């Protein structure tokens, strides 16, 4: 069997020495063909793709580009049931209207229905249908025999419901009991995006080259490929846009406003960054003439009326006294009359609300009767109530970002350490177990950073370290190499970047170490040797695990860290020398090493005292706590205290699964390895096989196929089958272990010798 101790404790000295702080709608890179938040569904069995029909369909696309056509009602309903984030406008022939209305409660995204009649429906039946719809079905806007009338009503409704009434917003309810990061994540992501990224990375339109402009608009042109009206609008925007008129373009260009509103509502940060030049230009215009008055008496009130559905109204009412972030630029009216006149007051299904915005900064006058409110502006919802005019009045009082800084800091404290403000959003997604979104964000961030900037190199190294921790080694190497290239280029001009180059070499070395490519790792660590104690400590650890203790000792002595020197002696079973160095240390890590010291001497009670002291010293650090639970699991396994061993391994597994951003992690595999060892020693071979196979499955998923840890697991499975008397199967696993070890480890490494010995013994049993 492989040495469980050496396998289980590869990084214990360094990791506990530093008490490591590394943490680890649709997605942020939502499909680029999803630019509008409204869908037009047309259900009619009589649709034929003639010239006349195509003309009708093209007219419909000019109102809502995302047109879905069905001639089968079941297929149509199945599609509508899958729509979650968008609003559906349904044109349906009279033959299917009763069926649709019978299941409308299942269609949560359905906003309006337009019944389209052909000549087969006589006037009497049409009147009966109109009367029934008016009295029973508020979603039906009318019964139409003429497409012109139908499209006119559709245009008006889309303007009311989607264009004018689309106000992406996020809420922070500070009254929520035990408010946590996950509950506040949507608000925080947008708040930090506007504050840390959009405001810093946005470029003016004049700074964007022609190729980048073409890339940005290419997907738009493809999306609207069957909509000539929008194509003309996009081309006009490309050719004539200028930054001084950015506000007019934003308010009056249909494709742009719909695209940005949808992107804000669905957290499509990629699309928002593509069009960040618009935000830059608008914000520049707003900042030119806006001032902040700290005198609340000087606030002015502006208005905006809106028709919203019952769900949105409920959400607002549930957030009374909460903070709301308005996640788009919003045009506000100076009088109530002007605001109310902009919306229809005749909707059967929507509630009319009138927002009273009390503001004193972050806005710009854009006409005699209107102002434009800045994106990301914060308000407290002070009052919500229906008044005698039948309109819900919502009073919002403007805040400044510093008003909520303390609350945001408290929420962000759930994350141990964020090395750079740009990375905050990714760390939030990782913390709330949305690792895929986090990874996409990191890639998106680097894509939008300046190519040859010092800060870009710094962030590339941070992101590389994050991907290394997630075992995405190819990505990690890519970002570290990107950082290295920037620093080397800078170093040709000034030699001030030598330290940064060395630090990057050290990061690359860590990736190769975790990949199991030990020789390449050593090469890069030696390139970074000027970094001093930290690199020497890593090299000492590598040579210690290779069994080359003299070289390890040399590097450890350069660090002057007595714990490391003592640990090296422990691995050599040179206990007096180990004790001499361990007694010189006062850090909490010495508890761990003293625990190992006494465990190897079979002084289990004393070892337990030190491990429990170590556990108490790191109780606020979940990863270190989990690691010590694993050590306690191994200790109790050696003592044959099976239940206590199992308890500690399960506690370690629970902590890792709760606090790691992904359950696909080699640390979790090592816990399964420990459980396998427990069951093997206990004689429960099937349970041991199950745990080692779980360990192997995880390792094969996340580690390179020739990683030494995988060799160790193959060897352990061979040991299980040996104990079960299945020698042929055992021999296959031992050969697998040896094949990997001879490629990745020195020929005289103790694991290589162990695997060779196990093969010899298994062959002897077979013969």
Protein Blocks (a to p, Z undefined) as FASTA:
>chain_A
ZZfklmmmmmmmmmmmnopabdghidfkbcfklmbfbdcddddfkbccdfklmmmmmmmm
mmmmbacddfbfklmmmmmmmpmkbccdddddfklmmmmmmmmmmmmmbmbdcddddfkl
cfklmmmmmmmmmmmmmmlnbdcfbfklmmmmmmmmmmmmmmmmmccdddddfkbghiaf
klmmmmmmmmmmmmmmmmmmpccfklpcfklmmmmmmmmmmmmmmmmklmmmmmmmmmmg
cfklmmmmmmmmmklmmmmmmmmmnopaklmmmmmmmmmmmmmmmmmmgccdfblklpcc
ddddddddfklmmmmmmmgoiacddfbdcdddfbfklmmmmpcckbfkbccdddddddfe
hiacfbfkbccddehiacddfbgcddfkopacdddddddfklmmmmmmmmmmmpmbafbf
klmmmmmmmmnopaklmmmmmmmmmmmpcfkbfklmmmmmmmmmmmmmnopaklmmmmmm
mmmmmmmmmmmmpcklmmmmmmmmmmmmmmmmmnopaklmmmmmmmmmmnommlmmmmmm
mmmmnopaklmmmmmmmnopaklmmmmmmmnopaklmmmmmmmpcbfklmmmmmmmmmmn
opaklmmmmmmmmmmmmmmmmklmmmmmmmmmmmmmmnopaklmmmmmmmmmmmmmmmpm
bfbdfklmmmmmmmmmmmmmnopaklmmmmmmmmmmmmmmmmcfkbfklmmmmmmmmmmm
mmnopaklmmmmmmmmmmmmmmmpcfkbfklmmmmmmmmmmmmmmZZ
